[in-house]
Amino acid sequence: MAAPATAPPTPAGLRRVVAASLVGTTIEWYDYFLYGSAAALVFGRVFFPESDPLTGTLLSFLTYAIGFVARPLGALVFGHYGDRIGRKKLLVVSLLMMGGASALIGCVPGYDTIGVTAPVLLTVLRLVQGFALGGEWGGAVLLVSEHGDAERRGFWASWPQGGAPAGNLLAVGVLSLMTTLQSDTTFAAWGWRVPFLLSAVLVGVGLWIRLSVDESPVFQAALAKAERRKAAQGAEQPPLLAVLRHHWRDVLVAMGARMAENISYYVITTFVLAYCVEHLKVEKQDALNAVLIGSAIQFCLIPLFGALSDRIGRKPVYLVGAVGVGGWAWAFFALLDTRSFPALVLAVTVGLVFHSAMYAPQAAFFSEMFATRMRYSGASIGAQFASVAAGAPAPLIATALLSSYGSATPIALYVTLAALLTVGALFAARETRGRDLADVGPGTDGKSAPAPGETAASSA
């Protein structure tokens, strides 16, 4: 018996889904990046005041990195239930968890008030943030990917990716405003807490929008088919086991593809603040404004690169970004070392242009790798397990290298090596542009369905 047909969404319905995903991811990334920016600028003094400035920053980045440890767990839990009960419900839960943890961070007393309990509470709340974000990304990009058509999927699915620069723009913008209006002493005393407390308001807005959209029609059709199969054949495999059986190669490709993208982003947007302010003694406002300008330009570029991936393929666009960021790492630090504000803006902006070329097609690329009933798990596992090895330690490793060598040369080499790993993963990947997400699934040989233009043999 055929699966019931699902009507494609209207243009207005698709735009509503895109808006809901973009607003939700923007709020989640705002909360997540706010922590990273605050770790670079103020957490060392508030939560680790007995350390010297660079060591305090290093310890702050350690608590920052711990949040990444929870992201794979979030990917497993949210992926499992997202593949079983739907994308929308899990996205509401992730938004509530992230917003609640961020608001509570704004309430944690400093080390001078409650001693070592302060950094412990900070770390626990960071773990909650990481768990929530581990489940957010996969659901948000899949909700859009599964509503849209194959022809323009790269463009539409890139919009939730825009939540990362938009969230970073919002986080850095609010911090920049607070540092402009307040003295360093006032900002360290209580000013940094205001952006975290603002999360409670933003979550309310995000929930109102996110609750207004429908579940993915592709998922609904796959769920109905699975229910009939269950009645005839018994219970299906848990999504995690199915992913490991049918899509282990795609998980490894996704992890490799994320190395350059994830490492470069956190060096360019988070470590850059500590490098400029603590090492180069650049004005805090100049460093923040450089990231602000770069993030604003990146937000505009992401849908353009997503559209380009619809025309020439996911892999070529992604490769340009990986090769570009590996080479730009050397110019990036050379420009920062001039201490010139225009040079800072150029360094960050060009770095984020190359990052956009990787990040924009990533949503459609990863979505198209996996079958519907294991897509949330597969895409989330590939993305979030990589973040533990990539984004989590990136600011920490960069700070440690700077502390040990007093030079940015080892950091540039670190980014270049990550780019080489990503290039290798992309050469091992299949092109996925144009796949029908309703048709992508494990066949009798355990392989994914081939993309248009491939034969079953060539896709094996």
C-alpha distance (Angstrom), angle and dihedral (degrees) to the residues before:
residue distance angle dihedral
M1 . . .
A2 3.81 . .
A3 3.75 122.6 .
P4 3.76 113.6 -102.6
A5 3.77 113.4 -95.3
T6 3.76 117.0 -109.2
A7 3.77 118.5 -148.0
P8 3.80 114.6 -122.8
P9 3.79 113.7 -112.1
T10 3.77 119.0 -98.3
P11 3.84 117.0 -111.5
A12 3.81 88.6 -105.4
G13 3.81 90.9 49.6
L14 3.80 91.9 49.7
R15 3.79 91.5 49.3
R16 3.81 89.5 51.1
V17 3.81 90.8 52.4
V18 3.80 90.9 48.1
A19 3.81 91.4 48.9
A20 3.80 92.0 48.7
S21 3.80 92.2 50.3
L22 3.80 93.4 44.5
V23 3.81 94.6 48.7
G24 3.80 92.1 45.1
T25 3.80 95.2 48.3
T26 3.82 90.7 44.6
I27 3.79 90.7 56.3
E28 3.80 93.2 44.9
W29 3.80 92.6 48.2
Y30 3.80 90.5 44.7
D31 3.79 88.9 58.7
Y32 3.80 92.9 44.2
F33 3.81 97.7 45.6
L34 3.78 92.2 42.2
Y35 3.79 87.2 65.8
G36 3.81 92.1 50.4
S37 3.80 93.6 49.3
A38 3.80 92.1 45.8
A39 3.82 89.7 48.3
A40 3.80 89.4 55.7
L41 3.81 95.3 45.3
V42 3.80 112.0 30.1
F43 3.83 117.6 -4.8
G44 3.80 92.5 85.4
R45 3.80 90.7 61.9
V46 3.82 96.0 39.4
F47 3.81 101.5 43.0
F48 3.84 103.5 20.0
P49 3.82 103.8 32.5
E50 3.81 95.2 148.8
S51 3.82 92.6 65.3
D52 3.80 127.7 80.7
P53 3.85 113.1 -99.7
L54 3.83 97.6 -97.5
T55 3.82 92.9 44.6
G56 3.79 90.2 46.8
T57 3.79 89.1 52.9
L58 3.80 89.7 48.1
L59 3.82 90.8 53.0
S60 3.81 90.6 47.0
F61 3.79 90.2 53.1
L62 3.80 88.1 49.6
T63 3.81 90.5 60.7
Y64 3.81 86.8 43.9
A65 3.82 90.9 54.3
I66 3.81 92.5 48.5
G67 3.80 88.8 67.5
F68 3.79 88.7 65.6
V69 3.80 90.5 58.6
A70 3.80 89.3 67.2
R71 3.81 94.0 48.7
P72 3.84 96.1 80.6
L73 3.81 89.5 49.2
G74 3.79 88.9 51.3
A75 3.80 89.1 48.5
L76 3.81 91.2 53.1
V77 3.81 96.4 46.3
F78 3.80 98.3 39.4
G79 3.81 91.7 39.7
H80 3.81 92.1 53.0
Y81 3.79 95.2 50.0
G82 3.81 93.6 35.8
D83 3.81 89.2 58.2
R84 3.82 90.9 45.3
I85 3.81 105.4 41.4
G86 3.80 105.8 13.2
R87 3.79 146.0 -82.3
K88 3.80 100.6 -97.1
K89 3.82 99.3 58.9
L90 3.79 92.7 51.6
L91 3.80 92.6 48.6
V92 3.80 90.0 57.5
V93 3.81 91.0 51.5
S94 3.81 93.1 48.3
L95 3.80 92.2 51.0
L96 3.82 92.5 51.2
M97 3.81 92.4 48.4
M98 3.79 94.7 48.2
G99 3.79 95.5 45.7
G100 3.80 93.7 45.8
A101 3.81 93.2 50.3
S102 3.80 92.3 48.1
A103 3.79 93.9 49.8
L104 3.81 89.9 50.3
I105 3.82 91.1 51.2
G106 3.79 86.2 61.7
C107 3.82 88.3 58.0
V108 3.84 99.4 48.7
P109 3.84 110.6 113.6
G110 3.79 117.5 -127.5
Y111 3.80 128.8 -105.4
D112 3.81 91.5 -95.1
T113 3.82 89.8 61.7
I114 3.82 106.2 40.6
G115 3.80 103.8 8.6
V116 3.79 120.8 -144.4
T117 3.82 91.1 -3.6
A118 3.81 87.9 75.1
P119 3.83 97.7 65.6
V120 3.82 89.7 39.3
L121 3.82 91.6 56.8
L122 3.78 89.7 44.0
T123 3.81 90.4 53.9
V124 3.82 93.7 48.5
L125 3.80 91.8 52.1
R126 3.80 90.1 46.8
L127 3.81 88.5 55.3
V128 3.82 89.6 54.1
Q129 3.80 89.4 50.9
G130 3.78 91.0 51.4
F131 3.81 93.0 48.0
A132 3.81 91.0 51.6
L133 3.80 94.9 46.9
G134 3.80 90.7 48.1
G135 3.78 87.8 64.2
E136 3.79 98.8 35.4
W137 3.79 102.4 64.5
G138 3.79 99.0 54.8
G139 3.78 94.7 46.3
A140 3.80 95.0 46.8
V141 3.81 96.7 50.6
L142 3.81 93.0 41.4
L143 3.79 93.3 51.5
V144 3.81 89.1 58.2
S145 3.82 96.4 37.3
E146 3.80 92.3 51.9
H147 3.81 93.6 47.1
G148 3.79 95.3 49.1
D149 3.80 132.0 70.4
A150 3.79 125.8 -102.9
E151 3.80 94.5 -114.8
R152 3.83 95.7 64.0
R153 3.79 100.8 19.6
G154 3.80 94.0 117.2
F155 3.81 90.5 56.8
W156 3.80 97.9 44.9
A157 3.81 95.6 40.6
S158 3.80 90.7 50.7
W159 3.80 91.7 66.4
P160 3.84 95.0 75.2
Q161 3.82 85.2 50.2
G162 3.78 86.1 60.2
G163 3.80 86.5 66.9
A164 3.81 89.1 78.0
P165 3.83 97.6 60.9
A166 3.80 90.2 34.3
G167 3.80 90.7 52.9
N168 3.78 91.4 45.2
L169 3.80 89.9 47.3
L170 3.79 90.6 51.6
A171 3.82 93.7 44.9
V172 3.79 95.6 47.0
G173 3.79 91.0 40.8
V174 3.80 93.4 55.3
L175 3.81 91.3 45.3
S176 3.80 90.2 47.2
L177 3.80 90.2 51.9
M178 3.79 91.6 49.9
T179 3.81 93.1 49.0
T180 3.81 90.0 48.4
L181 3.80 94.0 51.3
Q182 3.82 96.4 40.5
S183 3.77 139.5 51.6
D184 3.81 118.8 -113.4
T185 3.81 89.5 -104.9
T186 3.81 94.5 52.4
F187 3.80 92.4 43.6
A188 3.82 91.2 52.8
A189 3.80 91.9 44.7
W190 3.81 99.4 52.5
G191 3.81 113.4 -36.0
W192 3.81 94.3 91.3
R193 3.82 89.5 59.4
V194 3.81 95.3 64.2
P195 3.84 96.2 72.9
F196 3.82 90.2 51.4
L197 3.79 93.1 49.6
L198 3.81 88.6 49.6
S199 3.83 87.0 67.6
A200 3.80 91.0 79.3
V201 3.82 90.5 62.5
L202 3.80 93.9 44.6
V203 3.81 92.3 51.3
G204 3.80 90.3 56.5
V205 3.80 89.9 55.0
G206 3.80 91.9 46.4
L207 3.80 93.8 50.2
W208 3.79 92.5 50.1
I209 3.81 90.7 55.0
R210 3.80 97.9 38.5
L211 3.82 94.5 51.1
S212 3.82 90.2 56.7
V213 3.84 96.9 67.2
D214 3.79 130.6 86.0
E215 3.79 128.0 -117.7
S216 3.82 117.3 -95.0
P217 3.84 110.4 -80.0
V218 3.81 90.6 -146.8
F219 3.80 90.1 55.7
Q220 3.81 92.6 46.2
A221 3.81 90.9 53.6
A222 3.81 92.1 46.7
L223 3.80 90.9 48.3
A224 3.81 91.9 52.3
K225 3.79 90.5 49.5
A226 3.81 91.1 48.2
E227 3.81 91.4 51.5
R228 3.80 90.6 55.0
R229 3.80 91.4 46.6
K230 3.80 90.0 49.4
A231 3.80 91.1 53.8
A232 3.81 90.4 51.9
Q233 3.81 102.9 35.2
G234 3.81 107.3 18.3
A235 3.80 132.2 -112.8
E236 3.81 118.6 -13.9
Q237 3.78 124.8 -127.8
P238 3.82 117.7 -83.7
P239 3.83 109.0 -96.5
L240 3.82 93.4 -112.5
L241 3.81 93.4 55.6
A242 3.80 90.8 44.6
V243 3.81 90.9 52.2
L244 3.80 92.3 50.0
R245 3.80 90.8 48.1
H246 3.80 100.9 44.5
H247 3.82 106.2 18.9
W248 3.81 108.4 31.1
R249 3.81 90.9 120.3
D250 3.82 91.5 52.3
V251 3.81 90.9 49.7
L252 3.82 90.2 54.7
V253 3.80 91.6 47.4
A254 3.81 91.2 50.6
M255 3.80 91.1 49.4
G256 3.80 92.1 50.3
A257 3.80 92.0 45.9
R258 3.79 90.2 56.0
M259 3.81 97.2 54.6
A260 3.80 99.1 83.8
E261 3.80 93.3 32.3
N262 3.79 95.2 52.3
I263 3.81 99.6 38.0
S264 3.80 94.9 46.1
Y265 3.80 93.2 48.4
Y266 3.78 95.8 55.1
V267 3.80 92.3 44.1
I268 3.81 91.6 49.6
T269 3.81 98.2 43.9
T270 3.81 107.6 24.5
F271 3.81 110.9 22.6
V272 3.81 89.5 42.7
L273 3.83 89.2 69.7
A274 3.79 93.3 55.5
Y275 3.82 92.1 41.6
C276 3.80 93.6 52.0
V277 3.80 99.0 39.4
E278 3.82 102.6 35.9
H279 3.82 101.9 28.6
L280 3.79 105.5 28.7
K281 3.84 95.6 29.1
V282 3.79 90.8 -132.4
E283 3.79 116.5 163.3
K284 3.80 110.6 -86.3
Q285 3.81 90.7 -130.3
D286 3.81 92.7 55.6
A287 3.81 92.2 52.6
L288 3.81 92.3 47.7
N289 3.79 92.8 46.9
A290 3.81 92.0 50.9
V291 3.81 89.8 55.7
L292 3.80 90.1 44.5
I293 3.81 93.0 54.9
G294 3.79 93.3 44.0
S295 3.81 92.3 49.2
A296 3.81 92.3 49.7
I297 3.80 91.3 53.1
Q298 3.80 91.4 45.1
F299 3.80 91.5 53.8
C300 3.81 89.1 57.7
L301 3.81 93.9 45.3
I302 3.81 99.5 50.8
P303 3.84 97.4 74.7
L304 3.82 89.6 44.8
F305 3.80 92.0 55.2
G306 3.81 88.9 43.5
A307 3.82 89.6 54.7
L308 3.81 90.4 46.7
S309 3.81 89.5 55.3
D310 3.82 87.9 57.2
R311 3.81 89.1 57.8
I312 3.81 104.4 40.4
G313 3.82 104.0 15.4
R314 3.79 139.1 -92.8
K315 3.81 96.7 -92.2
P316 3.84 99.8 54.8
V317 3.82 92.9 50.7
Y318 3.79 91.9 45.3
L319 3.83 91.5 48.5
V320 3.81 92.2 53.8
G321 3.79 89.4 54.9
A322 3.81 95.1 46.9
V323 3.80 95.2 47.9
G324 3.80 91.4 42.4
V325 3.79 96.9 51.3
G326 3.81 91.4 46.5
G327 3.78 90.6 57.2
W328 3.80 96.7 37.2
A329 3.82 92.5 57.2
W330 3.82 89.0 80.1
A331 3.80 94.9 50.0
F332 3.81 90.0 42.2
F333 3.80 95.2 66.7
A334 3.80 93.8 36.8
L335 3.81 88.6 58.1
L336 3.81 93.0 45.6
D337 3.81 90.6 52.0
T338 3.82 90.4 62.1
R339 3.85 87.7 68.7
S340 3.81 87.5 -143.8
F341 3.79 115.5 140.3
P342 3.85 94.9 -139.7
A343 3.82 88.5 50.1
L344 3.83 90.2 50.5
V345 3.80 90.7 52.0
L346 3.80 91.8 47.6
A347 3.81 92.6 48.4
V348 3.81 94.5 50.8
T349 3.81 96.6 38.9
V350 3.82 97.4 50.7
G351 3.81 89.8 44.8
L352 3.80 89.7 53.9
V353 3.82 91.5 47.0
F354 3.80 89.2 60.2
H355 3.79 90.4 42.9
S356 3.81 89.8 53.2
A357 3.80 90.7 56.1
M358 3.81 87.8 60.4
Y359 3.77 99.2 36.4
A360 3.82 99.8 46.2
P361 3.84 99.0 61.1
Q362 3.80 92.7 36.1
A363 3.82 95.7 88.0
A364 3.80 95.1 54.3
F365 3.82 92.4 36.2
F366 3.82 94.5 55.6
S367 3.82 93.7 39.2
E368 3.79 91.3 54.5
M369 3.80 92.8 52.9
F370 3.81 97.0 67.1
A371 3.80 140.4 59.1
T372 3.81 117.0 -108.4
R373 3.82 98.4 -109.7
M374 3.80 91.7 50.3
R375 3.81 99.4 29.1
Y376 3.82 97.4 100.7
S377 3.82 90.4 49.4
G378 3.80 95.7 42.5
A379 3.80 97.8 46.5
S380 3.82 92.8 42.5
I381 3.81 94.8 46.8
G382 3.79 92.9 48.0
A383 3.79 92.6 47.6
Q384 3.79 100.9 39.7
F385 3.80 101.2 39.9
A386 3.80 87.2 54.7
S387 3.80 90.1 52.8
V388 3.82 90.6 64.3
A389 3.80 90.9 60.5
A390 3.81 96.1 33.8
G391 3.80 120.2 29.1
A392 3.79 97.5 21.0
P393 3.80 98.6 64.3
A394 3.83 97.3 26.3
P395 3.85 98.5 97.3
L396 3.82 89.6 35.7
I397 3.83 93.5 51.6
A398 3.80 91.8 43.0
T399 3.82 91.5 51.2
A400 3.80 92.0 46.4
L401 3.82 91.7 49.7
L402 3.78 90.8 49.3
S403 3.80 91.0 48.3
S404 3.82 92.3 49.4
Y405 3.81 100.5 41.6
G406 3.79 104.0 22.0
S407 3.80 87.8 -137.7
A408 3.79 137.6 92.5
T409 3.82 93.7 -137.1
P410 3.85 94.6 93.8
I411 3.82 89.2 48.5
A412 3.81 92.1 53.7
L413 3.80 88.9 49.4
Y414 3.81 89.4 50.7
V415 3.82 91.5 55.3
T416 3.81 91.8 45.8
L417 3.81 92.2 52.9
A418 3.81 89.5 50.8
A419 3.81 88.8 52.4
L420 3.82 90.6 53.4
L421 3.81 90.1 53.1
T422 3.79 90.8 52.1
V423 3.80 93.0 48.0
G424 3.81 89.2 52.9
A425 3.82 91.5 50.3
L426 3.81 91.6 50.1
F427 3.78 92.8 52.3
A428 3.82 87.3 54.0
A429 3.83 92.1 49.1
R430 3.80 128.4 92.9
E431 3.79 119.7 -125.1
T432 3.81 107.8 -108.4
R433 3.82 104.0 -177.4
G434 3.79 112.7 133.5
R435 3.78 99.6 18.8
D436 3.79 117.9 148.0
L437 3.79 104.3 -125.9
A438 3.79 90.8 -150.7
D439 3.82 89.1 59.7
V440 3.80 100.9 41.7
G441 3.77 106.7 101.8
P442 3.76 145.0 118.2
G443 3.78 111.9 -70.3
T444 3.74 129.1 -156.0
D445 3.77 89.7 -76.8
G446 3.80 92.4 52.6
K447 3.80 93.5 -111.3
S448 3.78 128.5 122.3
A449 3.76 118.6 -102.7
P450 3.82 111.9 -90.4
A451 3.76 121.9 -104.2
P452 3.80 118.9 -112.4
G453 3.77 109.9 -71.3
E454 3.81 93.5 25.6
T455 3.75 125.1 105.3
A456 3.74 120.5 -138.0
A457 3.78 88.6 -107.9
S458 3.78 95.1 50.6
S459 3.79 92.3 50.1
A460 3.79 93.2 53.4
